[in-house]
Amino acid sequence: GAVVSQHPSRVICKSGTSVKIECRSLDFQATTMFWYRQFPKQSLMLMATSNEGSKATYEQGVEKDKFLINHASLTLSTLTVTSAHPEDSSFYICSARDFASTDTQYFGPGTRLTVL
Amino acid sequence: QKEVEQNSGPLSVPEGAIASLNCTYSDRGSQSFFWYRQYSGKSPELIMSIYSNGDKEDGRFTAQLNKASQYVSLLIRDSQPSDSATYLCAVTPNTNAGKSTFGDGTTLTVKP
């Protein structure tokens, strides 16, 4: 199957700093990527849909100025958590849709963010 | 009513048994259906995709789709303790368009 990578896998930062997470589709072109957040023992929560070359579409309740998404190429999307606070600590997961074959979403391994 | 509904479980089966996971969806226009497995602390991984009514088999896994009744199921034969995980059902409204809607997942425990 298609491979999606995420970097970093784990990050610990101080409150008030910004953190950038990268999501890459390694062997396919992804015109659409998705960003999810998941708190312990809870469901996946879609944060935003990222389309290459255009502005991301944010889900209701997700602050676009806090969670900056850039999808500059067909294989890379980034999520920047600005001015992170302890309540932003969570498991952030990206997925990429293989548009060429089907609408299957392939998930990256996730980034565990801890804000102190 | 949620767009995609799954029993949260936990579902517990003995090793070697058949585990049956069910999912119902509300959008009749849905075209694509997926099952993902998520181990604790890990991201989801794709197990099966199904697009047409009927059964689709892949090893010990069988996905079943009934669009008229708006349900999709996953059967796991000869369940193993390593199958213990949360299983997510995902439904996409149109092929090559739209985002998938995920159920909350069913937690499966396979007891040795």
Interface residues (C-beta under 8 A of the other chain):
Chain A: G1 T32 F34 S43 L44 L46 T49 F91 I93 F99 T102 D103 T104 Q105 Y106 F107 G108 P109 G110
Chain B: S32 F34 Y36 G41 K42 S43 P44 E45 L46 S49 L88 A90 T92 N94 T95 N96 A97 G98 K99 S100 F102 D104 G105
